[in-house]
Amino acid sequence: MNDNVPELLQRFVQGDTTAFAGLVARYQKKVYTLAYQMLGNHLDADEVVQETFVRIYRRRKELTDVTNFTSFLVRVATNYAIDLLRKQKGHSQIDDSTALPGEIQMELARQVKTPRDDLRDKVLMEEIRRALEFLPPRQKTTVLLHDVEGYTKAEVAGIMDCPEATVRSNLHIARKKLKAILKKRLSAKE
């Protein structure tokens, strides 16, 4: 894994399967994390990872023109995850047994001063995760890429293959919807 991404990419395009294995090793966790955040379960996230790299492998000749492999890879993964979300629409159920991703739990633990605060934050994160399920796939993806993964609006636009104005609009609408959903759910619990 000492090779840099452009070198691995070039070798992969030329047919080097060890270079492809290097790309998979470098990016599979990133793709899995994003897919899990979008889909909310491990089986679908695993499917997205597998299908993403199968699609990358099949399209290796097209990669000679790719200037940012990470954005290209994330675009392939998010598009497939959105397809899965659309297929599941109307059939999805939130699985209450799924835990928050480890990174979020650790961040919450660092900021929490008391067990009561910790519980309140975990409940809030679970409510946010549940509220995300009510968003249309593109809005959900935009929020996850920008607010959770930390991509800039320009990067999200590149990943989702849309204008930056669409990203801003999706973020604005999604945040408004999330605020309304959370306000309703949290006030009902009090």
C-alpha positions in Angstrom: 0.0 0.0 0.0 3.0 2.3 -0.4 1.8 3.1 -4.0 -0.1 6.3 -4.5 -3.5 6.2 -6.0 -2.6 7.5 -9.5 0.1 4.8 -9.8 -2.3 2.1 -8.6 -4.9 3.4 -11.0 -2.5 3.4 -14.0 -1.3 -0.1 -13.2 -4.9 -1.3 -12.8 -6.0 0.2 -16.2 -3.1 -1.7 -17.7 -4.3 -5.0 -16.3 -2.4 -5.4 -13.0 -4.8 -7.2 -10.7 -2.6 -6.6 -7.6 -3.1 -2.8 -8.2 -6.8 -3.4 -8.2 -6.5 -5.3 -4.9 -4.6 -2.3 -3.6 -7.4 0.0 -4.6 -9.9 -2.2 -3.0 -7.9 -2.4 0.2 -7.5 1.3 0.3 -11.2 2.2 -0.4 -13.5 -0.6 0.7 -13.9 0.7 4.3 -14.8 4.2 3.0 -17.4 2.8 0.6 -18.8 0.5 3.3 -19.1 3.3 5.8 -21.0 5.5 3.3 -23.2 2.7 2.2 -24.1 1.7 5.7 -25.0 5.3 6.5 -27.2 5.5 3.5 -28.9 2.1 3.8 -28.8 1.4 7.5 -27.9 -2.3 7.4 -24.8 -4.4 6.9 -26.0 -6.8 4.2 -26.9 -3.9 1.8 -23.7 -2.1 2.7 -21.7 -5.2 1.8 -23.6 -5.5 -1.5 -22.8 -1.9 -2.4 -19.1 -2.5 -1.7 -19.1 -5.6 -3.8 -21.1 -4.1 -6.7 -19.1 -0.9 -6.6 -15.8 -2.7 -7.1 -17.3 -5.0 -9.7 -18.4 -2.0 -11.7 -15.1 -0.3 -11.3 -13.3 -3.4 -12.5 -15.6 -3.7 -15.6 -15.1 0.0 -16.4 -11.3 0.0 -15.9 -10.6 1.2 -19.5 -12.7 4.4 -18.7 -10.5 5.2 -15.7 -7.8 6.7 -17.9 -9.9 9.9 -18.2 -10.7 10.0 -14.4 -9.0 12.9 -12.7 -10.3 12.2 -9.2 -10.6 8.5 -8.5 -12.1 8.9 -5.0 -15.0 11.1 -6.3 -15.6 8.7 -9.2 -15.6 5.7 -6.8 -18.0 7.4 -4.4 -20.3 8.4 -7.3 -20.5 4.8 -8.4 -21.2 3.7 -4.8 -23.8 6.3 -4.1 -25.6 5.7 -7.4 -25.9 2.0 -6.6 -27.0 2.7 -3.0 -29.6 5.2 -4.3 -30.8 2.4 -6.7 -31.2 0.1 -3.7 -33.0 2.7 -1.7 -35.5 3.2 -4.6 -36.1 -0.5 -4.8 -36.7 -0.7 -1.1 -38.9 2.4 -1.0 -42.2 1.4 0.7 -40.7 -1.8 1.9 -38.1 -0.4 4.3 -38.3 -0.8 8.0 -36.0 0.8 10.5 -34.1 -1.8 12.4 -34.0 -0.7 16.0 -31.3 -3.2 16.8 -28.6 -1.6 14.6 -26.0 0.3 16.5 -24.6 3.7 15.6 -21.4 3.6 13.6 -18.3 3.4 15.9 -16.9 6.8 14.8 -20.1 8.5 15.9 -20.2 6.7 19.2 -16.6 7.6 20.0 -17.1 11.2 19.1 -20.1 11.3 21.4 -18.2 9.7 24.2 -15.4 12.3 23.9 -17.9 15.1 24.3 -20.1 13.6 27.0 -19.5 14.6 30.6 -22.2 12.5 32.3 -24.0 9.2 31.6 -27.3 11.1 31.4 -25.8 13.4 28.7 -24.4 10.3 26.9 -27.8 8.7 26.8 -29.5 11.9 25.6 -26.9 12.3 22.8 -27.3 8.6 21.7 -31.1 9.0 21.6 -30.7 12.2 19.6 -28.3 10.5 17.1 -30.8 7.6 16.8 -33.6 10.0 16.1 -31.5 11.7 13.4 -30.8 8.4 11.8 -34.5 7.5 11.8 -35.4 11.0 10.5 -32.9 10.5 7.6 -35.0 7.5 6.5 -37.9 9.7 5.6 -35.8 11.8 3.2 -35.9 11.0 -0.6 -32.7 9.2 -1.7 -30.9 12.2 -3.3 -31.6 14.4 -0.3 -30.4 11.7 2.1 -27.3 11.1 0.1 -26.5 14.9 -0.1 -26.8 15.2 3.7 -24.7 12.2 4.4 -21.9 13.2 2.0 -21.8 16.8 3.1 -22.8 16.8 6.8 -21.6 13.4 7.8 -18.7 12.6 5.5 -17.5 16.2 5.3 -17.3 16.6 1.5 -17.6 20.2 0.2 -20.6 21.2 -1.8 -18.4 21.2 -5.0 -17.2 17.6 -4.2 -20.8 16.4 -3.5 -21.9 18.0 -6.9 -19.1 16.1 -8.6 -20.0 12.8 -6.9 -23.7 13.1 -7.6 -23.1 14.5 -11.1 -25.3 17.6 -10.5 -24.8 21.4 -10.3 -23.6 22.8 -7.0 -26.9 24.8 -6.8 -28.7 21.5 -6.7 -26.6 20.3 -3.8 -27.3 23.6 -1.9 -31.0 23.2 -2.6 -31.0 19.5 -1.5 -29.2 20.4 1.7 -31.5 23.3 2.5 -34.7 21.2 1.8 -33.3 18.1 3.6 -32.3 20.1 6.7 -35.6 21.8 6.8 -37.4 18.4 6.6 -35.1 16.9 9.2 -35.7 19.8 11.6 -39.5 19.4 11.2 -39.3 15.7 11.7 -37.0 15.9 14.7 -39.0 18.7 16.3 -42.2 16.7 16.0 -40.6 13.4 17.2 -38.8 15.0 20.1 -41.7 17.1 21.3 -43.9 14.0 21.2 -41.5 12.2 23.5 -41.6 14.9 26.2 
